[in-house]
Amino acid sequence: MSSREWGALRPEEVSQWITFERGNADWGYESANKTSMAAKQAEGVAGLWNRLAQYDLALLADEVGMGKTMQALGVMALLWKQNPDAKVLVMAPNRDICTHWIREYRGFLREHYKEVDHLVRNLADGGPVHEPQLCKRLPDLQEAVSSGTGHFYLTTIHALSGLLPSDLKDSDDKQRLAERTAREINREILRALDGAGFDLIIIDEAHYFRKAGGGSQRVGAARGFFGSGNKRLAKRALLLTATPSHSSLADVPAIFSYFTDFERDVDQQDAPELLRKHAVRRLRMMEGAADDSGQRRFHNKYSYRHERALPADFGDDLNAELFFALYQKKLVEDAAVSGNNRRFMYGYLEGFESVGVTDPTDNQDSENNDDQVAADSYTTAPDTQVLQALTREYHRRFSKYPAHPKYDKLLQQCVPQELFSAGPDLHEYKHLIFVRRIPSVREITQRVNEAYDELLAKKIVKARGLPKPATVLKDWRASGWSRRFFSDVVAPSDRLTAEERAQLSADDEDIFEQKVTDEEKLSSRIADLFVVKSGRLARTDAANVRLRFRKPESLFSLFMEPASDYLNGRYNTFQRKKVGKRERDSFSDAALATRLQSHGRLTSDSEAGHVAGSGQQTYQSPLPTAWGLMFELLPAADQALLARWRAQDPGILENLGNYLKAGFLYASPVMVELYCWFTQFDPKNNSSNVQVRYRAFIKLAKRELPNSLMFQYFVSAIRTFESLCEKITDHRFADWEKPWSELTSLQNPAWFASGETSNRQRLILGFNSPFYPNVLVATSVFQEGVNLHLQCRKVHHYGIAWTPGDNEQRVGRVDRLFGCVNHRLQQQENTELAIHYPYLNRSFDQEQVASFIRMKHDVEGKMDACRHHDTDRQIDLANAVEGWEDFLRRPDQGNTFADPYPAHLDPAQCPAFDYLPVQSASTEELTNYLRGHLHEISRLHEHDFYRLERSEQHPAAQFLLEATLPQSQRRQPIVAELRYSSELSALVSGTVYYLSLISPLATRAALNANHQEGLARAARRFKAQREEFPLVKLALDKDKANSHFYLTARADLPLFALDDGHKMLSRQEIEQAYHQLFEFADRMEIRLFAHEQDLHKDDLELALSEDEKVLPAVEDEFMPTVRLRRGWCRQQTPFGATGLKEEYLTRSDFHAIRALRFEGRESVPDNLAVLSLNNSVPLLQFYPRGNHVVVQLAFPHGDIQESEQKLLIRWMEHVSNNRVTQSTDGVLEPA
């Protein structure tokens, strides 16, 4: 049986290759608790696989938060394990969710896929064999598939709504036009895939396709794009949704109709039968604390969800109460609103949420506002004109807007009474609020920020010690917490010395234009005080204090640095530079340089600059940082975690330090706390000695820290940092050189997400961190596919959801595995997920909430089991609901249930044969093959051979050979790296690595110090040697400017990994490349440095170990000689014959390639850009010749095989035709 057939799969087999316990490679299904989520996920992968094998269609309908993405990734991985050439398409609602898929994919490979098998994970860096390609538009997907350099594509459901030009979007014929356009794309993709289509398509949030009819553009486009019969886009389809019967059971056949051919009409299909055949649906069980016997308890959602109704009254505000009474009377009278039947749609009326003061236009072109999502977030409603007319009349009579008590009720829940005491855990400040009305999202954001401003202002006024603080606070409040009042009254003194004024001069990045935008009207006015602006009142006292803690020239910047040993170490030295006629001290930069030097990381341009030209000065006594002081206060487990990270990779702690600094100074009330400490300390210390002043501040901080917000944020950040990096953001765990710029833009306690919000990814990051925003107000754009669970356990339905399915999706943003609720359940059994429904008491709003709660309660059990039918979206005021509060969910440990559609299939429904993976060379076999050849080559040349420990700087390096040239006794170290390019490998069947032999030549500084035009001279020197050494290319790696690997000589050879393909790379081929390389590198080094440099292995800072392991000799297998294809030529060299193929590029062709593949500045000359291309483009060499640039293939001629020629030629054609596989890192920014 062919391995490409979909054989039967069991959970036990799934767990041979995949662990569903993160990072636990020993986990297996046989010994797992079958109630655990890990066991259910293994069962899910097997169950889905078998359904796909039998029926070509499977539905994963697990409850929200059960890891549907993880199980789908498991199916993808096992597909590639049996068919390495399989093409997979993932379609998710929008780019935010596509971003999440890519992040989950990388995490799945790193933490869950057990082995490097060259089929799913590659040997070079343990990363994906198949790089994801994100295509924003369907034409982009068509182009990417046609390029032939990918196996894993992602696009958006929204792309189906963007096929027509704007002038046709309102056409009466838009559905037909969209279907025709999509069908053409379908045709081109099928042509590129030889008519077979994708091997698997995965549809995330498949309920988006629950409308089988209607006249929308998306329905037509979906029909044309997915195709039917023998024109179907994919052989098999995996559908994901937690709510397959989102509105009714009729949704199920409607969704399926896009991906399978029914014999009868859609409306005649039996939905329960379809679900029994195709669906896997289990209900979430969260692991909790252990019982007395040590066994873990498991909890379903009904055991911890606590719904509360929050009635809002008018109190003594008679005018506001009369306003709403009149409003309700108008609703009943106005036929345009009620339709004369006294029935209203849930959440549809604006007066239930706001008083119609603001009405900004939302961005209806946003991909997240498509179709039903846009309908869920109203800008205008039937009652808008009634409401606005009444509001204008009210304002004319009373010179103010009517109060809306529902806002006040919400604020009572979302804004703490006290912020700066050692109170509740920080996650208790996190609140997720859902609204239906777009005006509400802005109004709530503004009100929450105003309420937080009250707390922050009180803290500042108290710290300033002003006379009559209550009067000052009242007057400041009346001014709208203005910047002028702060500078004139609250903090009028200028505490800057002349030296400090020079130190704290604002950079361009600090200065914001002083103009009021719509968003600024919603922002925190207190947070704004800490921002440096242009114009008058540019720098307040608050802004100056933040600059002190941020600017390297201020000693107080040291306070924000990690401890010198990342635990509790102090600093002994700082740096002093002469700038012009003045001396300038640097403190935080010097601290960074101290840490980097302690573990050999002072390698990048920016960090090298910290010590260049600096004189080291010694502190009068060692100085601590906040980190070091707080380390002593940490529980033992958190101290151990920091120590473990330090041993694992100091880059993790550098990254954590940058994260904390951004959060403390920008995205939390910690900056206000620091300002208050500085204010209290500063007047008492007039010393001109900055070190004396710093020690005095440390004395105060040491007293305040144990009960401070800063310490609470420190603890919370440490405990959630790893999960945040791996699950929420694309910021890698140890990537300390990438700034946390998202946090610096999150300076408000509350913010909103709607269709008009750009860069929603930063809000997702901030809300999942301990930092701002504490309160996130969202329309339906955050209703699906977004994880907001790490810090939050409180959801508020300010505007109720349209359907129970929508309501469940909302709550599912925080009710997820491994989030705040799950973590608390493991600590204490009485944990609750708070779900609030605020409403206007004795109003239509109460009737609306009451009716919805009753209806939701009635259908929840049926919805869990996928058995419910149509739900009524209207409020029937003629049938008031009595005793409706009894239908609110309260924690109930006795509410148990069975899984509606378990994963297991009867063996009779599974394929008759077993799953069969492709056999590939093991990691050890491949490594030993290269080691054996390289070791023998070094022995024949009497050169030294070493194994290399894997390092961050050279993750793909495996061996080092050090050549000794017999005549001069000069040395030439050569590193052997096994590298991988998904773009290259995808051009042929199977997996292809390439062996890079690399000889380091020069750092940038050494090159330029020896020759003013060092690189240009190197290029000229190389030109004269090219014919003698055709296998060698000169390459430039700009990211290693301070390493000897900045300029290198290099030779690349392809290595096929599957079956016995690696044996095509013979010892003779490797030896020829190696011999050319060390001879050429030595000549180049002499001509560049005139015998002043002779690099040895010890100059490279590599961890070496002598290879003492005795390996059996690796013999070359006989490979018949293959004739060179047309276009190749044979060139004889002193080292053997070489096959060459060259292609001339016009200047325009080269510039097109340069624009796609060169990451440097446009001003870099072409002759230097080619050196960078030689580094980034494997197996090809670029070099200038006259008015052209030549792209060249070179390969040892002796036994080149047909497969090798085919790969090399396809690669040259692909690169020369200006095609490129886009890196996902550059296109993930949400719209």
Number of C-alpha atoms within 10 A of each C-alpha: 10 12 15 18 17 23 21 21 23 20 22 16 15 22 26 16 19 27 25 26 15 15 14 13 18 11 20 22 23 12 9 13 12 13 13 17 21 22 23 25 27 26 25 29 27 27 27 28 29 28 25 22 20 19 15 18 24 27 27 28 27 27 22 25 25 25 18 22 19 21 22 24 20 28 22 24 23 23 25 21 24 21 22 24 21 19 22 24 24 22 24 26 22 23 27 23 23 24 24 21 22 20 18 18 23 19 17 25 23 18 17 23 24 20 20 20 22 27 28 23 22 25 24 22 16 17 19 23 31 27 23 25 24 29 22 20 17 21 18 13 20 19 16 22 24 16 18 18 23 25 23 20 21 22 24 24 27 24 23 24 22 19 23 19 8 9 7 13 18 11 13 11 13 20 23 19 20 27 23 18 18 26 22 15 21 21 20 18 24 21 14 17 17 9 15 16 24 23 20 24 25 24 23 26 21 25 22 22 21 23 19 20 11 10 14 18 24 27 24 25 27 23 23 27 26 19 21 16 9 11 18 24 29 23 18 21 26 25 26 24 24 30 26 31 28 26 23 19 20 23 25 28 26 22 21 25 20 23 25 20 13 13 8 8 11 20 12 11 17 13 22 15 10 15 20 14 18 25 27 26 25 24 22 23 21 25 20 21 19 16 10 7 6 8 10 16 17 18 21 19 21 16 22 21 22 19 21 16 18 17 16 19 17 18 9 8 12 9 14 18 18 13 18 23 13 13 18 16 11 16 23 16 14 15 13 11 20 16 13 12 12 16 16 20 14 22 27 25 24 26 23 25 29 23 22 24 15 13 15 13 13 18 15 14 12 18 24 24 23 23 16 11 19 22 14 22 25 20 19 18 16 17 20 18 13 18 25 18 11 20 20 16 12 17 12 11 10 10 10 11 17 23 17 20 23 21 21 17 17 23 16 12 16 23 21 16 11 12 17 18 9 14 14 11 12 19 20 15 22 26 24 25 24 28 25 28 28 27 24 29 25 23 20 27 23 21 19 28 22 22 18 25 22 17 18 21 20 15 18 22 21 15 17 17 12 15 10 9 15 13 11 18 19 11 14 20 16 10 13 13 22 15 20 17 17 21 18 11 13 21 19 13 11 10 14 14 10 8 10 14 12 12 19 21 12 16 9 10 7 13 15 13 10 13 9 8 9 9 10 12 11 21 23 26 22 26 23 19 23 24 21 25 21 15 12 8 13 16 21 24 21 27 20 24 23 23 25 20 24 22 21 20 24 21 20 26 22 29 25 20 26 28 27 22 17 21 20 17 18 19 21 17 19 22 22 19 17 12 9 7 6 8 9 17 23 24 23 26 22 24 25 20 20 20 20 19 13 13 11 9 16 20 17 15 13 11 18 14 14 20 19 9 11 17 13 16 13 11 12 10 12 11 20 22 22 21 23 21 22 20 22 13 14 15 10 10 10 15 15 13 13 20 16 12 15 17 10 12 14 23 20 20 25 23 22 24 19 20 19 26 22 23 28 24 22 24 26 25 26 21 22 24 21 21 24 20 18 17 19 17 19 15 9 10 13 11 11 9 8 13 16 14 19 17 15 17 19 21 12 14 19 13 10 15 17 17 13 19 24 23 22 20 22 21 19 17 19 17 15 17 19 16 16 20 17 19 18 25 19 18 17 14 20 20 15 19 13 11 14 18 12 16 26 17 15 23 24 28 27 28 28 25 22 24 26 19 15 15 14 20 23 21 23 21 25 26 28 30 28 29 30 27 28 29 24 25 26 25 26 25 24 23 20 21 24 19 23 27 27 27 27 28 28 25 24 25 22 25 26 26 25 21 18 24 22 19 16 22 26 26 27 23 23 27 30 23 20 16 22 21 27 24 18 17 21 17 13 12 16 10 20 20 24 19 20 20 21 26 30 24 16 12 13 20 23 21 22 24 26 24 22 24 23 18 18 20 15 14 19 16 13 14 23 23 18 25 16 19 16 13 16 14 20 17 22 17 15 9 9 14 18 11 9 17 15 11 15 19 17 17 18 15 12 9 11 11 11 10 14 20 21 18 26 17 18 7 10 7 14 22 17 11 12 15 22 19 20 16 15 19 17 17 16 8 12 19 15 17 22 24 21 18 21 22 24 18 22 19 12 10 14 14 18 17 25 22 20 22 15 16 12 11 12 15 16 23 25 21 26 27 24 20 25 19 16 10 6 7 9 16 18 26 27 26 25 26 21 24 21 24 20 20 21 27 22 23 21 19 15 19 26 26 23 23 23 23 26 27 29 24 28 24 20 21 15 18 21 13 12 13 15 10 11 18 19 14 15 19 18 12 15 22 14 10 14 15 13 15 23 25 28 26 26 28 29 24 19 20 12 17 19 18 23 21 23 20 26 23 25 30 29 25 22 24 23 24 25 20 13 12 17 19 20 21 25 23 21 17 19 20 20 22 26 28 17 21 24 26 14 22 24 24 15 20 20 14 15 22 17 12 12 11 14 16 19 16 20 10 11 13 10 17 13 17 13 12 15 9 6 7 12 9 12 17 12 13 11 10 14 10 12 13 13 17 12 7 10 17 14 15 16 13 13 10 15 15 16 24 19 19 19 17 16 17 20 13 13 10 16 22 16 16 19 19 13 15 20 18 13 12 8 11 7 9 10 17 17 17 22 25 24 23 23 22 22 17 17 21 25 22 27 27 24 17 12 7 10 16 21 19 21 19 23 26 26 24 23 18 19 22 17 14 13 20 18 13 18 23 15 14 24 20 12 18 17 18 15 16 18 16 20 17 13 15 13 8 14 19 15 16 17
